[in-house]
Each structure stands twice: as C-alpha cells, then as structure tokens.
Amino acid sequence: MKTATRLAHAGRDPSSQHGMVNPPVYHASTVLFDSLDQLEASSADPFAGIHYGRNGTPVQFQFENAVAELEGAYGAVATCSGLAAITVALFSVVEAGAHVLVADNVYGPTRKLCESVLRPLGVTTEYFDPLIGPDALAAHMTEQTCALFLEAPGSLTFEISDIPALADVAHAHGVSVLADNTWATPLYFRGPDHGVDISIHAATKYLVGHADAMLGVINCDEAHYMPVRRTMALHGYCAGPDDIYLGLRGLRTLGQRLPGHWQNSLRLADWLAEQPGVTRVIHPARADHPQHALWQRDFAGATGLFACQLAPTSRDQLTALVDHLELFGMGFSWGGYESLILPVTPNDTRTATAWDDSGPTLRVHAGLEDVDDLIADLAAGFERMQRA
Ligand SMILES: *Cc1c(COP(=O)(O)O)cnc(C)c1O
C-alpha cells in the first residue's frame, strides 16, 4: 500500500466499533474485571490488553498502531507531550553512571532534561557537532555510552546529520540510536530505514496539526519497544484519550497538509533570500542548504519550518518587522495550520559549536494560508523595518 492509503486506513477497525469510521474515546481510569482469575491474568501482563487507564485505551492503540505502520516501526508508544516522549525514550536506555551523546542542535528542553534531571542522577551528557563524521563520533564513545541522540534537521538551525553513518558507529559500540524526528514526521523520514532505533515525535506539531493538543509518540524497534512502553507507564506519562483522538484525526489528513507546508515554506524561503537585509536562508530543500544532498538522500520531503538570518539590526528595527504582522503569529510551538515567526537565539542552547549570531535569526513556520498573502504580510514588515 502507498502512504496515502495507509494514512486513511492504518490502525482502523470499524467492525469492532459498530461500523463507525472513527474509534470511540473511552474516558477511563478504572477497568473492571469479572473475576479474580481475570484480574490476576491482567495483572500478570498489564500491557497485553486493557488493564488500567494509564496503560492505554482503544483509541491509543489505534493511534500507536497507525503511527508505527507509517514509519515502518515495530511498535509505537504515545505520551502526554513531545517532551515526555523524549524523557521516556532517554529513561528507557540510561542507568546511573551512563554516558549519553547528544547533538548540539537538539530542541532546547532536551538539553535541559539532560542537564537538570539526568546529570544530578549520575548520567552525563556530552554534546557534539551535529555535522561530526563517523570517526570523530567514535572517538567520543566510552564504555559507559548507552545512547546517541540526534535531531535532523536540528531545532532552530536546521543542520542535517548523516544519520545512517552515525547510527552505524553507535551500533558498532552497542549504543542505542534515538532521534527527534518531529520536523520530518513519519512520512518524510523513516527512522528504522536509517538506523534509528527510537524515533521520537512531538505529535503536538504536525500529527495533531491544529495547535490544539499536546501529544508525543515514540516509534521503536522490537528491542526497545517494551522498555519504552514500561518506562512510559512507570513515569505515568500517559496521554489523555481526547488528545490522542485529535492526533489520530490529524494523522488522517497529514499527507494532504504536509505538501502545503512544504510548498509554502519553500516559496517564503525563496522570497526571503531575495530581500535586502536577509543574509541567509536556511531551508533543507533549497540547493544552498549546506546539507541539501543529505536531505535529498534521506528525506522524502520538507515541511514548513525553516530559518533565516538578518544583517545586524537594531531592536527597534526587529520589532518594527515582527510586532505588526497580520498573518504571522509570534509564539512557541509550530506545526499547526497557521504561520508563525519567532526571533531565536541558538547560542543560548549550544556548547559544542557556535552559531554566527551577527544578526538576528528568525524561525519561520509556513502555515497553510495563501502564500501570496503571507509574502505581502512579510513585505510590509520588511518595509517597516527599513523605515525604522
Ligand atoms: C515542540 C518540540 C518538542 C516538544 O514537544 P511538546 O509536545 O511541546 O512537549 C520536541 N522536539 C521538537 C523538535 C519540538 O519542536
């Protein structure tokens, strides 16, 4: 089956739900058992079926099965947010004394988790240049290294690591490969095909797709699946059934929405590249992206998030640009149908590499509006900036 067909049918079982197309949302904590025998059987294997609200409800299993099928993973585990998915994934592989290798361009809160939660527990994290080669990465491996954590393209700066080459090194050292795959979604980067053992998604972004729920999902190979599922339940990071429903509903139209984000982001990037005052545009699908060839090799598409950098600009000029845009909102998160723009400071969350911050960096999320309207909005902003 082709992806579009899978998107419509994966995980569904209408015959088990009175023929209705979509699954019911059970609001559940307690699950009742008819007999002591059944209660004991369920307790003996609490992940085999419906056991307790925290361990999952039917809509969750449909969502997880659909996401796993789309990325070609053994199984998926839903969590209450993208950050919970990162937390669960990391906790499923570390122990006291462990060493974790994390790419320098990861989502800021991933680094905070490593520093504020893992380090006090005796798990040390070392950060490396996301463009590191396999031999240099091998030199960072120690007896204690248990996880390699990648994110490509990286948050804010969009470097693309050579994931298959780095994964090979990790596997040769018995190290698990984790990747935050939120930008590409299961549609545009299939982690298992590129050596990723645990592919993490902030479903809050494109899977939910409408900026109305927090949700995470972790795609796992067979070896990591039960450890991840148990870690989710041990931490109590289960997702609410209504939010999972929104994730499942969003998934059904993902294949229609992503090309719109991709097209609009590329049009905006191309337009921005022509503007005086813009020194560079960083979009993996543009030929001038430094790792464009890796994007072409490993990714099946691009989504709506990219960055551009301005020439040195006063704060008044920057606010003249961003404060009065009519269509672009300013706020955290992304992946909804609406366009966003956000001044970002990558050097606040980097230690292994330095980002050229001679001028402001703007992160842009291209929504699904008409791109000519978006360009007109930005054009008015750039005029205000020139006048300021
Ligand atoms: C937003 C985001 C997350 C965290 O997701 P939440 O649902 O907001 O917790 C993780 N990784 C990346 C790359 C993100 O953009």
The ligand as a MOL file (V3000), in Angstrom:
LIG
                    3D

  0  0  0     0  0            999 V3000
M  V30 BEGIN CTAB
M  V30 COUNTS 15 15 0 0 0
M  V30 BEGIN ATOM
M  V30 1 C 7.9710 21.0630 20.2660 0
M  V30 2 C 9.0590 20.1030 20.1550 0
M  V30 3 C 9.2200 19.1050 21.1120 0
M  V30 4 C 8.3850 19.0220 22.3650 0
M  V30 5 O 7.0390 18.7980 22.1140 0
M  V30 6 P 5.9280 19.2360 23.1710 0
M  V30 7 O 4.7300 18.4910 22.7550 0
M  V30 8 O 5.8260 20.7190 23.0660 0
M  V30 9 O 6.4220 18.8150 24.5370 0
M  V30 10 C 10.2340 18.1850 20.9340 0
M  V30 11 N 11.0560 18.2470 19.8740 0
M  V30 12 C 10.9320 19.1930 18.9360 0
M  V30 13 C 11.8750 19.2080 17.7890 0
M  V30 14 C 9.9410 20.1600 19.0480 0
M  V30 15 O 9.8480 21.1210 18.1190 0
M  V30 END ATOM
M  V30 BEGIN BOND
M  V30 1 1 1 2
M  V30 2 1 2 3
M  V30 3 2 2 14
M  V30 4 1 3 4
M  V30 5 2 3 10
M  V30 6 1 4 5
M  V30 7 1 5 6
M  V30 8 2 6 7
M  V30 9 1 6 8
M  V30 10 1 6 9
M  V30 11 1 10 11
M  V30 12 2 11 12
M  V30 13 1 12 13
M  V30 14 1 12 14
M  V30 15 1 14 15
M  V30 END BOND
M  V30 END CTAB
M  END
